[in-house]
Amino acid sequence: MSDSPIKTPFVPRYFRSQAYTAAEQLSEEQRAELRERIPRLLQEKDAVLVAHYYTDGEIQRMADQTGGCVSDSLEMARFGAEHTASTVVVAGVRFMGETAKILTPHKRVLMPTLEATCSLDIGCPAEQFAAFCDQHPERTVVVYANTSAQVKARADWVVTSSIAVDVVRHLHESGEKILWAPDRYLGEYVQRETGADMLLWQGSCIVHEEFRALELTELRKYYPQAEVLVHPESPGAVIEQADVVGSTTQLLKAAQNSSAPQLIVATDAGIFHKMQQLAPGKELIAAPTAGHSASCRSCAHCPWMAMNGLVNLASALEQGAPEVHVDPQVVAKAQHSLGRMLDFAAQRSAQVLGVGDA
């Protein structure tokens, strides 16, 4: 009898080469025409394309090939601010477009669609959040970057997933109590790591909260040499099994540096496009979000990110719309809370990368 491990009866979903977006409905001729038209429009409109790691691989390739940027939301905004282009086209979700506008208020910011939002953003309405803060005036307000411009404006600090622990630890050591929003799983992770007194808003990411610890335990039996990479927006029981916990950028770096032949990845499947490029010799396995009876073993892909496609990207450039607008007073207040994080990172010589999310 062979001593080799029994292989799983199901087939985990690996990196998916097809697009997740409406572009799947296009013919190859239509796609080819858009691949030619969009770079021409970017040049004609003095525009640069910045795309999140969770968008479709077609969009990510377009950003790379036209001198744009594929990254997390903060780096997308900073790249757009530093680029010479007068127009920044943000392929991602709405709070990312707003962050770009906050850091670059003098530039025009376009998005393929303003309907692409985020469960963390819509789960933390500005008025309700402000009232919650008012009930706890003794606490320092720290919000995750996956929030609206209005919520950022109400905060004392904005943080990314890569620097959240460092900022909260600094505040905790200074004797401050924290009011945290919106992701409760990331908040719980930061609280465990720092021991800080944190009051948590009960938001969550609809993608990351679906990862399942029991099924992950089962999957690891079939891949005993695999390393587990987990985004901290995931439930605590999933995080406990991680070899690496980190932001999108940190997970990509971990994949590059890992000596493991296989990587089980618990974040949005859109990251697999870039991860496969950076770690071409690795077998990438999507972490499970459901049990054996489910129709999809791992369905980890944001439906709002999937709204970015070649068609609406070309339309945004041609029409100059939809454009992101943020009230100047909100911009000024949000720049303060974002600036605190950037100054903190500069003082610590830290590289601030990675939003999860978002």
C-alpha positions in Angstrom: 0.0 0.0 0.0 1.3 3.4 -0.9 2.2 5.8 1.9 1.5 8.9 -0.2 -1.3 11.2 1.2 -4.8 10.8 -0.1 -5.7 13.6 -2.4 -8.7 15.7 -1.9 -11.9 14.6 -3.7 -12.6 18.2 -4.7 -10.5 20.4 -6.9 -9.6 23.7 -5.3 -9.9 26.7 -7.6 -6.6 28.0 -8.7 -5.8 31.3 -10.5 -8.5 31.8 -13.1 -7.1 32.9 -16.4 -10.5 34.2 -17.7 -11.8 37.6 -16.7 -14.3 37.9 -13.9 -16.0 41.0 -15.4 -18.5 41.7 -18.1 -15.6 41.6 -20.5 -16.1 37.8 -20.5 -19.1 38.5 -22.7 -16.9 40.3 -25.4 -15.6 38.6 -28.5 -11.9 38.3 -28.9 -12.2 40.9 -31.7 -14.0 43.3 -29.4 -11.4 42.9 -26.7 -8.6 43.4 -29.2 -10.2 46.7 -30.3 -10.5 47.9 -26.7 -6.9 46.9 -26.0 -5.9 49.2 -28.8 -8.4 52.0 -28.1 -7.8 52.5 -24.3 -4.0 53.2 -24.5 -4.7 55.7 -27.2 -7.4 57.4 -25.1 -5.2 57.5 -22.1 -2.6 59.4 -24.1 -5.1 61.7 -25.8 -6.7 62.6 -22.4 -3.4 63.0 -20.6 -4.6 60.3 -18.2 -3.0 57.5 -16.2 -4.6 54.3 -15.2 -4.2 53.0 -11.6 -5.8 49.6 -10.8 -6.2 47.6 -7.6 -4.8 44.0 -7.2 -8.4 42.7 -6.9 -9.5 44.0 -10.4 -9.6 41.7 -13.4 -6.3 40.6 -14.8 -7.2 42.4 -18.1 -7.4 45.7 -16.3 -4.2 45.1 -14.4 -2.3 44.3 -17.6 -3.7 47.5 -19.2 -2.4 49.5 -16.3 1.0 47.9 -16.4 1.4 48.2 -20.2 0.4 51.9 -20.3 2.8 53.1 -17.6 0.2 53.1 -14.9 0.2 51.3 -11.5 -1.2 48.1 -10.1 -1.2 48.2 -6.3 -3.1 48.7 -3.1 -5.4 51.7 -2.7 -3.0 54.1 -1.0 -0.2 53.5 -3.4 -2.7 53.9 -6.3 -3.6 57.3 -4.9 0.0 58.3 -4.3 1.1 57.2 -7.7 -1.6 59.2 -9.3 -0.6 62.3 -7.2 3.0 62.0 -8.2 2.3 61.3 -11.9 2.4 64.1 -14.4 -0.9 63.2 -15.9 -3.8 65.7 -15.3 -6.4 62.9 -15.1 -6.2 59.8 -12.9 -8.4 56.9 -13.8 -9.0 54.6 -10.8 -10.1 51.0 -11.5 -11.3 49.7 -8.1 -14.1 50.7 -5.7 -15.4 54.1 -4.8 -13.5 54.8 -1.7 -10.3 54.3 -3.7 -11.4 57.0 -6.1 -12.1 59.3 -3.2 -8.7 58.6 -1.6 -7.1 59.6 -4.9 -9.1 62.8 -5.0 -8.2 63.6 -1.3 -4.5 63.3 -2.1 -4.9 65.0 -5.5 -7.7 67.5 -5.2 -6.4 69.5 -8.2 -6.6 66.6 -10.6 -9.6 65.1 -12.3 -10.3 61.6 -11.0 -12.4 59.3 -13.1 -13.7 55.7 -12.5 -15.2 53.1 -14.8 -18.2 53.2 -12.5 -19.2 54.9 -9.3 -21.5 52.0 -8.4 -18.5 49.9 -7.4 -18.5 50.2 -3.6 -17.3 48.2 -0.6 -19.2 46.5 2.1 -16.9 48.1 4.7 -17.7 51.5 3.3 -21.5 51.1 3.0 -21.5 49.3 6.4 -20.2 52.4 8.1 -22.5 55.4 7.2 -20.9 58.7 8.0 -23.8 60.1 10.1 -24.2 57.0 12.2 -20.4 56.8 12.6 -20.2 60.4 13.7 -22.9 59.8 16.3 -21.0 56.8 17.6 -17.8 58.8 17.9 -19.7 61.6 19.7 -20.9 59.0 22.3 -17.2 58.2 23.1 -15.4 61.5 23.0 -12.6 60.2 25.2 -11.4 57.8 22.5 -9.0 58.4 19.6 -10.8 57.6 16.4 -8.8 55.3 14.1 -10.4 54.2 10.8 -9.3 51.7 8.1 -8.7 53.1 4.7 -11.7 51.2 3.4 -14.1 54.0 4.3 -15.8 57.0 2.7 -14.2 60.4 2.6 -16.7 61.6 5.2 -15.7 58.9 7.7 -12.0 59.7 7.1 -12.8 63.3 7.7 -14.3 62.4 11.1 -11.3 60.3 12.1 -8.1 61.2 14.0 -6.1 58.7 12.1 -6.5 56.7 8.9 -4.6 53.4 8.7 -3.9 50.7 6.2 -3.8 47.0 7.1 0.0 47.1 6.9 0.6 49.9 9.4 -2.5 49.5 11.6 -0.7 47.4 14.3 2.2 49.9 14.5 -0.1 53.0 14.8 -2.4 51.4 17.4 0.6 50.1 19.4 2.0 53.6 19.4 -1.3 55.1 20.6 -1.7 52.4 23.2 1.8 53.0 24.6 0.8 56.7 24.8 -2.1 55.8 27.0 -4.9 56.4 24.4 -8.0 54.4 24.1 -9.1 53.6 20.6 -12.4 53.7 18.7 -11.9 51.5 15.7 -13.8 51.2 12.4 -15.1 49.6 10.4 -13.7 46.0 10.0 -14.2 44.1 13.2 -11.9 41.2 12.2 -9.0 43.5 11.4 -9.8 45.3 14.6 -9.7 42.1 16.7 -6.4 41.2 15.1 -4.9 44.6 15.9 -6.3 44.3 19.4 -4.7 40.9 20.0 -1.4 42.1 18.6 -1.2 45.3 20.6 -3.3 44.7 23.8 -4.9 48.1 23.2 -8.2 49.1 24.7 -10.3 49.2 21.5 -14.0 49.7 20.9 -14.9 48.1 17.6 -17.4 49.1 15.0 -19.0 45.9 13.8 -18.3 46.0 10.0 -16.9 43.3 7.8 -15.7 42.5 4.3 -18.2 40.2 2.5 -15.3 38.5 0.8 -12.9 37.9 3.6 -15.5 37.0 6.3 -16.5 34.0 4.2 -13.2 32.1 4.6 -13.8 29.0 6.7 -11.4 27.7 9.3 -12.7 24.1 9.4 -12.4 23.7 5.6 -9.0 25.3 5.7 -7.8 22.8 8.3 -9.1 20.0 6.0 -7.4 21.5 2.9 -4.1 21.8 4.7 -4.0 18.0 5.2 -3.9 17.5 1.5 -1.1 20.1 1.1 1.1 19.6 4.1 4.0 21.6 2.6 1.9 24.6 1.7 2.2 27.9 3.5 -1.0 29.7 4.3 -1.2 33.5 3.5 -4.1 35.3 5.1 -5.4 38.9 4.9 -6.3 40.2 8.4 -9.9 41.1 7.4 -10.5 37.3 7.7 -12.1 35.7 10.8 -9.8 35.0 13.7 -10.0 31.3 13.4 -8.6 31.5 9.9 -5.9 34.0 10.9 -4.8 31.5 13.6 -3.8 29.1 10.9 -1.8 31.6 8.9 2.0 31.3 8.3 1.8 35.0 7.1 -0.8 37.6 8.0 -0.6 40.7 5.9 -2.0 43.3 3.5 -2.2 42.6 -0.2 1.3 43.9 -0.8 2.7 42.0 2.1 1.1 38.8 0.9 2.6 39.3 -2.5 6.0 39.8 -1.0 5.5 36.7 1.1 4.7 34.7 -2.0 7.9 35.9 -3.7 10.0 35.0 -0.7 8.4 31.7 0.3 10.3 28.5 -0.2 7.1 26.4 0.0 6.0 24.7 -3.3 2.3 25.6 -2.7 0.6 28.6 -1.2 -3.0 28.6 0.2 -4.2 32.2 -0.2 -7.0 33.7 1.9 -7.8 36.9 0.2 -9.7 38.1 -2.9 -8.8 35.8 -5.9 -8.0 38.9 -8.0 -4.6 38.9 -6.3 -3.7 35.7 -8.1 -2.9 37.6 -11.3 -0.1 39.5 -9.8 0.9 36.7 -7.4 1.4 34.3 -10.3 3.6 36.8 -12.1 5.7 37.4 -9.0 5.9 33.7 -7.9 5.6 31.8 -11.2 7.0 28.5 -9.8 4.4 28.3 -7.0 1.1 26.4 -7.0 -1.5 28.8 -5.9 -4.5 27.4 -4.0 -7.6 29.5 -3.1 -8.6 29.2 0.5 -12.0 27.6 1.0 -15.1 29.7 1.7 -17.6 26.9 1.9 -18.1 23.1 2.6 -18.3 20.1 0.2 -22.0 20.7 -0.6 -21.4 24.2 -1.9 -21.5 24.9 -5.6 -18.3 26.9 -5.3 -15.4 25.7 -3.0 -13.9 29.2 -3.0 -15.9 32.1 -4.2 -13.6 34.8 -2.9 -14.0 37.7 -5.4 -15.5 41.1 -4.7 -18.6 41.7 -6.9 -17.9 45.4 -6.9 -14.4 45.0 -8.1 -15.8 42.9 -10.9 -17.7 45.9 -12.1 -14.5 47.3 -13.6 -14.2 46.3 -17.2 -12.7 47.3 -20.5 -16.0 48.7 -21.8 -16.7 51.1 -19.0 -13.1 52.0 -18.7 -13.1 53.1 -22.4 -16.4 54.9 -21.8 -15.0 56.9 -18.8 -12.1 58.1 -20.9 -14.3 59.0 -23.9 -17.0 60.8 -21.8 -14.9 62.2 -19.0 -17.3 60.6 -16.6 -18.1 59.4 -14.1 -15.9 61.8 -12.2 -15.2 61.6 -8.5 -16.1 64.7 -6.5 -15.3 65.3 -2.8 -16.4 68.4 -0.9 -13.3 70.6 -0.3 -14.0 70.8 3.4 -14.1 67.0 3.6 -10.9 66.9 1.7 -9.1 69.2 4.1 -10.2 67.1 7.1 -9.5 63.8 5.5 -6.0 65.0 4.4 -5.3 65.6 8.1 -6.1 62.1 9.2 -4.3 60.5 6.2 -1.4 62.9 6.7 -0.9 61.7 10.3 -0.4 58.1 9.0 2.0 59.2 6.3 4.0 61.3 8.7 4.1 58.5 11.2 5.4 56.1 8.5 8.0 58.6 7.4 9.3 59.1 10.9 9.5 55.3 11.4 11.1 54.9 7.9 8.2 52.5 7.2 6.9 51.8 3.8 3.1 52.2 4.0 1.6 49.7 1.6 -1.4 47.5 1.6 -5.1 48.3 2.0 -7.1 45.0 1.8 -8.6 45.7 0.8 -9.3 46.3 0.2 
